[in-house]
């Protein structure tokens, strides 16, 4: 464990480095600074924030730690950008952002900074949610339990959070079995609308199917976004193996559906064999 004096020096150094970043951002936005940076607005920066967030996810999933350091810096840049534009408009500055965060962390961790008890992570989450509810009631007594979930977040994440919030008051399936039955029901309803050839209803029923799938993932404690990204990566790898086996992407177009299916199954078999080899499990 590092001595307290050494910790204080490191904290002071980190603060100085962050202050330097704030100063650089202010210089870029100032008259005579960077023309591109000066032209940006809250709305124009939003796509970059989303892009940088996904690049952070990608680096974590690949365990690319040096890249993660760079990507986190890029994500921090987004925070600096928003805070600088807000300071210019007189809304708030980075100090206000940090102070607000500090107060929130202390307020929502009464088991660390107060007298509350929380012996496990489940208790911590219950306390956290209860404190959030009380905070919202204080500012807006008529607020819905779901109002705090942004409509602009990815739909899969929004669906998961909606189900999770509703579950806090007992509005939920008792277990995953009920969701499997609900999935079957939604699939049947989707089939019915497809037969009626009603495009609007097909979209609505497909949405219901996806919403149910997101809630099933929540019950199974599976991160739906990570699970789908994993399947995407699997599809990429198998399709690349098909292209290689066929002699290139163009060659695939000349194959029949049955030939394509055989290539797909061969790619799956090779992938499975490789996984077993890496795990040290003898092939069957």
C-alpha positions in Angstrom: 0.0 0.0 0.0 1.3 3.4 -0.9 2.1 6.0 1.8 -0.5 8.8 2.2 2.0 11.4 1.1 2.7 9.5 -2.1 -1.0 9.2 -2.8 -1.5 12.9 -2.3 1.4 13.7 -4.7 -0.2 11.4 -7.4 -3.6 13.0 -6.9 -2.1 16.5 -7.3 -0.3 15.4 -10.4 -3.5 13.9 -11.9 -5.3 17.2 -11.1 -2.6 19.2 -12.8 -2.8 17.0 -15.9 -6.6 17.3 -16.1 -6.3 21.1 -15.7 -3.9 21.1 -18.6 -6.4 19.3 -20.7 -9.1 21.8 -19.7 -6.8 24.7 -20.8 -6.0 23.0 -24.1 -9.7 22.6 -24.8 -10.4 26.2 -24.0 -7.6 27.3 -26.3 -8.9 25.3 -29.2 -12.3 26.9 -28.8 -11.0 30.4 -28.3 -10.6 33.1 -31.0 -7.6 32.1 -33.1 -7.9 28.5 -32.1 -9.0 25.5 -34.2 -11.6 26.4 -36.9 -13.2 23.0 -36.7 -13.4 22.9 -32.9 -14.8 26.4 -32.8 -17.6 25.4 -35.2 -18.9 22.5 -33.1 -22.1 22.6 -31.1 -23.7 20.2 -28.5 -25.7 18.5 -31.3 -22.8 18.2 -33.8 -20.6 16.5 -31.2 -23.2 13.9 -30.2 -22.3 11.4 -33.0 -18.7 11.4 -32.0 -19.6 10.7 -28.3 -21.5 7.6 -29.4 -18.7 6.5 -31.7 -16.1 6.9 -29.0 -18.2 5.0 -26.5 -18.4 2.0 -28.8 -14.7 2.2 -29.4 -14.2 1.9 -25.7 -16.4 -1.1 -25.6 -14.5 -2.7 -28.5 -11.1 -2.2 -26.8 -12.4 -3.8 -23.6 -13.9 -6.8 -25.5 -10.6 -7.3 -27.3 -8.6 -6.8 -24.0 -6.6 -4.2 -25.9 -5.4 -2.3 -22.9 -3.0 0.2 -24.6 -5.9 1.0 -27.0 -8.3 1.3 -24.1 -6.1 4.0 -22.6 -6.3 6.0 -25.9 -10.0 5.4 -26.3 -10.7 6.6 -22.7 -8.8 9.7 -23.6 -11.0 10.2 -26.6 -14.1 9.7 -24.5 -12.7 12.2 -21.9 -12.3 14.7 -24.7 -16.1 14.5 -25.3 -16.7 15.5 -21.7 -14.2 18.4 -22.0 -15.9 19.5 -25.2 -19.4 19.6 -23.7 -18.1 21.3 -20.5 -16.2 24.0 -22.4 -19.2 24.8 -24.6 -21.4 24.9 -21.5 -19.0 27.3 -19.8 -19.0 29.5 -22.9 -22.8 29.6 -22.7 -22.8 30.3 -19.0 -24.5 27.0 -18.1 -21.8 25.3 -16.0 -18.1 24.3 -16.3 -16.1 21.2 -15.6 -15.7 22.0 -12.0 -19.4 22.0 -11.6 -19.6 18.6 -13.4 -17.0 17.1 -11.0 -18.6 18.7 -7.9 -22.0 17.4 -8.9 -20.5 13.9 -9.4 -18.7 14.0 -6.1 -21.9 14.9 -4.2 -23.9 12.2 -6.0 -21.3 9.5 -5.3 -21.3 10.4 -1.6 -25.1 10.7 -1.4 -25.7 7.4 -3.1 -23.1 5.4 -1.1 -24.5 6.0 2.5 -23.1 2.5 3.4 -19.6 4.0 2.8 -20.0 7.6 3.7 -22.8 7.3 6.2 -24.5 4.9 8.6 -26.5 2.8 6.2 -25.8 -1.0 5.9 -25.1 -2.9 2.7 -23.6 -6.3 3.0 -23.7 -7.3 -0.7 -24.0 -5.8 -4.1 -27.8 -6.4 -4.2 -28.3 -4.3 -1.1 -26.1 -1.6 -2.7 -28.3 -1.5 -5.8 -31.5 -1.4 -3.8 -30.2 1.6 -1.8 -29.0 3.3 -5.0 -32.4 2.9 -6.7 -34.3 4.1 -3.6 -32.1 7.2 -3.3 -32.6 8.0 -7.0 -36.4 7.7 -6.6 -36.2 10.1 -3.6 -34.1 12.5 -5.5 -36.5 12.6 -8.4 -39.5 13.1 -6.1 -37.8 16.0 -4.5 -37.5 17.8 -7.8 -40.6 16.5 -9.5 -43.2 14.8 -7.2 -45.3 13.8 -10.3 -42.5 12.2 -12.2 -43.0 8.7 -13.6 -40.7 5.9 -12.4 -39.6 5.6 -16.1 -39.0 9.3 -16.8 -35.3 9.0 -15.9 -34.6 6.5 -18.8 -33.5 8.5 -21.9 -35.5 7.9 -25.0 -32.3 8.6 -27.1 -30.3 5.6 -25.8 -30.0 2.4 -27.9 -33.4 0.7 -28.0 -32.0 -2.6 -26.7 -30.6 -0.8 -23.6 -33.8 1.3 -23.2 -36.0 -1.9 -23.3 -33.8 -3.6 -20.6 -33.9 -0.5 -18.4 -37.7 -0.1 -18.8 -38.2 -3.8 -17.7 -35.8 -3.4 -14.8 -37.5 -0.2 -13.5 -40.9 -1.7 -13.8 -39.7 -4.8 -11.9 -38.8 -2.6 -8.9 -42.5 -2.3 -8.2 -43.3 -5.9 -8.9 -44.5 -5.5 -12.5 -42.4 -8.3 -14.0 -42.5 -12.0 -15.0 -41.8 -14.2 -11.9 -39.1 -16.2 -13.8 -37.6 -16.9 -17.2 -40.2 -19.6 -17.9 -42.9 -17.1 -18.3 -40.8 -15.1 -20.8 -40.2 -18.2 -22.9 -44.0 -18.6 -23.1 -44.3 -14.9 -23.9 -41.8 -15.3 -26.7 -43.8 -18.1 -28.3 -46.9 -15.9 -28.0 -45.2 -12.9 -29.7 -43.8 -15.2 -32.5 -47.4 -16.4 -33.2 -48.7 -12.9 -33.3 -45.9 -11.9 -35.7 -46.8 -14.8 -38.0 -50.4 -13.7 -37.9 -49.6 -10.1 -39.0 -47.3 -11.4 -41.7 -50.1 -13.4 -43.1 -52.4 -10.4 -43.1 -49.6 -8.5 -45.0 -50.0 -5.5 -42.7 -46.5 -3.8 -42.7 -47.3 -1.5 -39.8 -48.6 -4.3 -37.6 -45.6 -6.5 -38.6 -43.3 -3.8 -37.3 -45.2 -3.4 -34.1 -45.3 -7.2 -33.4 -41.6 -7.5 -34.2 -40.9 -4.8 -31.7 -42.9 -6.7 -29.1 -40.8 -9.8 -29.9 -37.6 -7.9 -29.4 -38.8 -6.2 -26.2 -39.7 -9.7 -24.8 -36.2 -11.0 -25.8 -34.6 -8.1 -24.0 -36.5 -8.9 -20.8 -35.6 -12.6 -21.1 -31.9 -11.5 -21.3 -32.4 -9.5 -18.1 -33.9 -12.4 -16.3 -31.0 -14.7 -17.5 -28.5 -12.0 -16.4 -27.2 -11.7 -19.9 -26.1 -8.4 -21.3 -28.1 -8.3 -24.5 -25.7 -5.8 -26.2 -22.6 -7.9 -25.5 -24.4 -11.1 -26.5 -25.4 -9.6 -29.8 -22.0 -8.2 -30.4 -20.6 -11.7 -29.7 -22.9 -13.2 -32.3 -22.0 -10.5 -34.8 -18.3 -11.3 -34.3 -19.1 -15.0 -34.7 -21.0 -14.4 -38.0 -18.1 -12.3 -39.3 -15.6 -15.1 -38.6 -17.8 -17.8 -40.1 -18.6 -15.8 -43.2 -15.0 -15.0 -43.8 -14.2 -18.7 -43.5 -16.9 -19.3 -46.2 -15.3 -16.8 -48.5 -11.9 -18.3 -48.0 -13.2 -21.8 -48.7 -15.0 -20.7 -51.8 -12.1 -18.7 -53.2 -13.3 -15.2 -52.6 -16.5 -13.2 -52.0 -17.4 -13.2 -55.7 -17.3 -17.0 -55.9 -20.0 -17.2 -53.2 -22.5 -15.6 -55.6 -22.2 -18.6 -58.0 -23.1 -21.2 -55.3 -26.5 -22.7 -54.7 -28.3 -22.3 -51.3 -27.4 -25.9 -50.5 -23.7 -25.3 -51.2 -23.7 -22.1 -49.1 -25.3 -24.0 -46.3 -22.6 -26.7 -46.5 -19.8 -24.0 -46.3 -21.6 -22.4 -43.3 -21.8 -25.8 -41.5 -18.1 -26.5 -42.3 -17.1 -23.1 -40.9 -19.1 -23.8 -37.7 -17.5 -27.2 -37.4 -14.0 -25.8 -37.8 -14.8 -23.1 -35.2 -16.1 -25.6 -32.7 -13.0 -27.8 -33.3 -10.7 -24.8 -32.7 -12.5 -23.9 -29.5 -12.2 -27.4 -28.2 -8.5 -27.4 -29.1 -7.9 -24.1 -27.2 -9.7 -25.5 -24.2 -7.6 -28.6 -24.3 -10.6 -30.8 -24.9 -10.0 -33.8 -27.3 -12.1 -33.7 -30.5 -14.9 -36.3 -30.6 
